[in-house]
Amino acid sequence: MTFLKKLSGLFVITCLLVTLSGTAFAWSDRSEGRPEQTLGQLMSIPSLSIWHDRNDQFHIKSANLRSQQHVFTGVIQTDGRFYNIKEKELENGDFVRVDRDHNTIRFRFTGRGVDEVDFKVKGGDTVKFDLYKDGHEMPRKDIFIGKNGWHPRDNKFKLK
């Protein structure tokens, strides 16, 4: 009988830990960590970097260090709610808009340099991306995800 009590106690503790962890376990290891792009890559490829960090926050960062200007646009959606949304280094013409239900973010990053939006997801386990550069589907090779900088199949993809 003591074995069953110990086993049920372990089960209760496990359920409690999973419940308290929220979405900490929900995101794929492939999206963890900032992409390690070289300076040469950053100088030659106007790109978007996407990653999730150990603080359970997502980051979307555009980098355009070439003389030619580019416009990065996109729609990000979740089956939960976005919160703690922070814009960084936005200039004239740039925007980040969140819908009333907080489950869709639309962004536009223009010009040269670096722009970024950071956010967290509550109550969801999927984030979908639809990304464009200069009004065209963003080439997959210009999208770097997670520490290893993997490229999605195309400009529309989801992270779980």
N, C-alpha and C positions, 0 to 999 in steps of 0.2 A: 504494500500500500504506500509506503514512503517513496518508492520509485515513481509511482504515478503522480504523487503530490509534487515531487521535484520536477518531473516532466511538464506538468501543467503550469507550474510556476515559471519555468523557462519559457514556455510558450507565451504566457502573459507578458513577460518582460520583452521578448522579441517583438510582439505586436506593438507594445508601447513605444519601443525605440523606432520602429518603422513609421509609426504614426507621427512621432515628434520630429522625425527627420524631414518631413515635408517632401520637397522635390529633390533633395540633395542626392538621392540615388537614381533619379529619373533620367538624367541626361547622359548621353553616350560618352564614353571615354574619348571617342574620336574628336569631340568638340572641345575637350578640356585643354587649357593652356593657350597662351598667345602664340600665333604662328611665328616661327623663327625665319623671317625673310632676311636675306642679305641686303646690304645697302645697294648693291648693284641691281637686285631685283626691284627694290623700291624706286630706284632712279629710272628704271627702264619700263616698268609695267604699272600703269595706272590701275590700281586694284582695290578690292574690298577684302578686309580681314574680318573673320567672325570667330569668336571664341567664347567659352564659358569658363569662369574662374571658380576657385574654391570658396568664394563668398556667395556662390549661387547667383552670380550676375553674368548676363550676356553682354558682349561688346561687339559693335559693328563700326569699323573704322575704315574710312576711305583714305587712300594715299595717292597723291598725284604730284610727283616732284619734277615732272617734265615741263617744258615751256608751253606746250599746248594745253589749253583748258579742256576739261571734261565735265560732264554732268552725270552723277550717279543718282538713280532713283530706285525706289523699291517699296514693296508692301510686305510687312511682317505680320503674321497672324498666329494666334494661339487658341487652344481649346480652353484655356484658363483666362486669367486677367493679367495685363501688364501693370507693373507698379514700380515706384522708385526710378522713374525715367529721367535720365540726365543727358543733356546736350553738351557737347564740348567743342570748342573752337569753330562754331558756326559763324559764317560771314553773311553779307548781303546776298539774298537770293536763296540761302539755305533754309530748310525748315524740317521740323519733326512734328507730326500731328498725330494725336491719339484720338480714336473715336470715342463716342459717349460710353460705350460698353467696356472700354479699355481692353479689347481683344484684337484690335488692329492698329498698327503704326504705319504711317506713310512718311517717307523721308525724301529729301532732295538735298544733295551735297554738290556744290558747284565750284568751279574755278580750279585753283592750284593749292597745294598744301595738304593739310590733314583735317578731317572732320570726323566726329564720332558721336554715337548715341549708345548709352548703356541702359540696361533695364533688367528687371527681375520678373519672373513668372510665378503667379500664385494659382493653385488649384488646377493646373494643367500639366500635361506631359508631352506636348508637341508644340514646336514652333515651325511655321512654314514661311519660306522666303520666296519672293518673286522679284528678281533683281535685273536692272537695266543700266546700260552705260550709253550715253549720247542718244537716247531714244530707241536703242536696239537691245535685244536680249543680250545680257552680259555674257561674254565668253567664259566658259567654265574655268579656263586656265588663268583667268584674272580674279578668281575667287579662292581665297586661302582660308581653310577651316582648321581650327585646333592647332596644337603645338607642331604637328607634322605638316601643316599646310596642305592637307588633302583637298582635292577639287571635286565638287559635286558632279553628278551626271550632266546637268544642265543648269540654267539660271533659275529654275523652279525646283526647290527641294525642301525637305523637312528634316528637322533634328528631333530626336526623341530621347 
